[in-house]
């Protein structure tokens, strides 16, 4: 099976982004750097040493599973934490969120549950929800479907902006565990669930006692505590492994002429189930899913051991995934997931 079989064509999306990039740059009043980062940056008016940052995202078809199970609170956390991680990826501090909730019919209980989850996540991150928009669109949505998206604004000192320009061959690539699929790959997973003889959401994930529905709805985790724990051992780059998986997200923060070489690691049970159930090839798994690691740090090799020790002291379980090498792209050594 391929992601395109579930209606998501990554190649077509890449062509669309290329055109979008040209149009977006045509609006920039000054050179705002590399297009395609996890957050955009804009000079703070009157203070050239500060940058405002902004990122916008949605939760996607994970919402369909929330509707099926009648569990919506985690969707709010999904949105907030996704946007927080995109902000952290450039060394910025999140400030405030604007959200958008649209449905065929605004059900107070559902809207309230989603926003409760978002508010709880925002309080944990010190982020204010300034407001947003709700829309009742029966001509666009049907049944219990809804959409939830938001824009998070942050700030960073220009000197602390992280964009990967300092990455060098030999740097260490370190992964921090994900809580599951986070907010990507759900169209493909839903296609597996809908197939003939597909599993039920109450069935356990093979090799675990966790029901499949619970594992799939696990909220997208925040990495703010881990990034703060690093202190002065700041990474040279951070990649939030979202849509595009390892194949597309690591190259977003590595300079031209350099790539990553990744070593084997064990595939978590949920991802192993997806691979086997969909008979997905290695390339498709690596391009769609986070494979168990949702944030990747690129660290100066001499600082990597100290950084990993600090992360473990903060309750994280970092794993040395590989190294930066000459030559572009991401290369998986034999035995690397999902082989």
C-alpha positions, 0 to 999 in steps of 0.5 A: 500500500502507498499513501497515495492509495489513501488519497494523499499524494506526496509528490503532487504536494511537493510540486504544489509547495514549489509553486507556493514558495515562489508566490510567498517570496514575492510578498517579502519586503526584505530577505527573510531567509530560507523558505520552508522552515517549521516556522517563518520569521519576521523582523520585530518593528523597531528592534532589529535584534528580535524576530517574530515567528509564526507557524500554522497547522491543523490536526488532519484526519486524526479528527475522524478517529476522535469522532468515531470514538467520541473522544475530542480532548486530545485533538486540542492538545494535538494542535497546540503541541504541534505548533509549539514544536514547530516554534521550538525547532528554530529556538523561539519561545511561543507567545499566543495562539489563534484557533479555527474550529469549523463543522457542519454543526457547532455542537457545544459539547464537542467544541468545549472538549476540544478547546478544553484540551487546547487550553490545558496544553496552552497553560502548560506551555505559557501560551495565551489563546487570544481568540479565533474563529468558529464556523458552521459550514453544512455545505462543506462538512457533514455529520459529526466532521469538524476541522481544527487549526491554529496559528502560533506566534512566538519570538526569538533573538536574532542571535539565537535563531536556529536554522541549520546553517552551522551544521557540519559533517560529523555532527551527531543526530539524536532522536527524542521519542514520539508518543505515537503517530502524532498528527500524521499518516492518519489517512493511510491508517484509516484506509487500513482500518476500513479494509476487508477484515481490518482490525477493530479500534478496541483490539490491542496493538499486537505485542501490547495491551493498549487498544488500537484506538487509544494508541492512535489517539495518543496526543502529539507530545510537546518537546519544550521541556526537553529543549529547555533542559539542554540549556547552553548545549543548544542544537545546531538544528532541530527537525520536527518529524511530521508530514514527510517523515524522516525523508523530507523533514531532516533535509529541511534543516541541513545545508546543501551538500550535507545529508544524514546517515541513520543507523538501525533502531527498533520499530515501536509496535504501533508502527510495526503493525502499520507496516505489516497491515499495509505491506508498506515498503521501507521508503513509504514508511520513512516518508510518512511516519516518525517511526518512533522519534518525533524530534531530531536534534543535530548536535556538535559531536563534542557536545552530544554525550553531555546533551544526551546526559542532560536529556536523560536527567530530564526524564527523556530517552534520547537515542543516537540515530546517526550522523551528518555526512557529506552528500545530500539526502537521508541514507538509512543503513542496513537494518534501519527502520522499518527493515 
